[in-house]
Amino acid sequence: MMNKQTAGPQRWENQLECEALRSAGPMEPGSVPHIEPLILSTVWQLDSPMAADQALSGANDAFAYRRDGHPNERSLAHKLASLHGASQASITAQGMSAISAVAMGILEPGGQVWLGQELYGKTSRLFEHSLAKWQITTRHFDPTDKVQIDELSRQKVDLVLVETLSNPRLSVARLEDISVATHAAGGKLVVDNTFATHLVCQPLSYGADFVVESLSKQVNGHSDSMLGLVAGNDRQLMDCIQDTISTFGMASSPLDCYLTHRGLMSLALRLERACVNALALAEALDALPTTIEVDYPGLTHHPQHQFAKEQLRGGYGWMLTFHLPLQRPEVADLFRKLAPEIPFAPSLGDICTTLSHPATTSHRGYSESQRVSLGITEGTIRVSCGVEPAEWLIEQFSQAILDFARA
């Protein structure tokens, strides 16, 4: 029986960890390279026009043109599909193109979309602005609220999108309840699992139709590639999504796939340490003798803590957010106190701990009133925990915050 309350991925995940380490298989009969080869070719030589037709139509596994697939993309997609319990996966140029490919691949003009009320800012902008020209209508709901989820089940909806762990306040979506409600409403459930990865949560096992991730974050883990993932079990819709990726120029590059495959091999080790660090740091910040509010599902007072112990099987994640009663100039001073040891870098999932300021980065597209309604203020600071010693992280943050409070 797995212990769901500890911070890092558990031994029940041994099979997933080992699978991520295995070679993708032979590139030529009888030879298995130990490290995935990097293949940069943009085009493949084919025997005949008939062979090209078969390759481009998907009638066989041959390659023709990089936009329609390449060896590094295919091996990474196959591995991630297996790790997510999906029959099929596609790799895109970045996380936003993964979400865009799902939306454009399955929505029709006039489609009805329900969005989790707290999402990455660009995701909200995609549906509320970029897709508005298709007469796509959107509605926001609280994916932690059973009453609102029940209301969803009585609506007509085409697509529902939520985040496993919301950005930036780390709310925990009730995935199984939302899945049941979405299907009752005739829609498809898409779950952005970026803040979790397959080691913390597997949305398809809770009934989601598609899982999307920005592989640029924790899976890559080194801030040197940009990729997105779409995985699912509906082959017809996945084929449609793959066609959208090719048609709209969302395809991945071999080098980014190569680097991400390398990162995937060490993910379990990095994630375990990062989750342990996040829990330790959250508890330490929560105990500081100053005015501070900490968002982390591993804290016992988090609104979804008990539920998180059930749904987040591999720990509570490596992300945490804290709030201080500060204005923007004061926040800048705090960032300077923490730098260069803890850099301000508007991304997440790096092997090193980084900071971000949602009001001016990930959620800058929201109006001030929208941010305030979500609890995002000028004093909201998002932390992506890395693999440094937990004691060192606690010392860096605690000293900077207490020094600032005394100033």
Buried (B, 14 or more C-beta within 10 A) or exposed (E): EEEBEBBBBBEEBEEBBEEBEEEBEEBEEEEEEEEBEEBEEEEBEBEEEEBBEBBBEEEEEBBBBBBBBBBBBBBBBBBBBBBBBBBBBBBBBBBBBBBBBBBBBBBEEEBBBBBBBBBBBBBBBBBBEBBEEBEBBBEBBBBBBEEBBEBBBEBEBBBBBBBBBBBBBBBBBBBBBBBBBBBBBEBBBBBBBBBBBBBBBBBBBBBBBBBBBBBBBBBBBBBBBBBBBBBBBBEEBBBBBBBBBBEBEBBBBBEBBBBBBBBBBBBBBBBBBBBBBBBBBBBBBBEBEEEBBBBBBBBEEBEBBEBBBEBBBBBBBBBBBBBBEBEEEBBBEBBEBBEEBBEBBBBBBBBBBBBBBBBEBBBEBBEEEBBEEBBBBBBBBBBBBBBBEBEEBBEBBBEBBEEBBEE
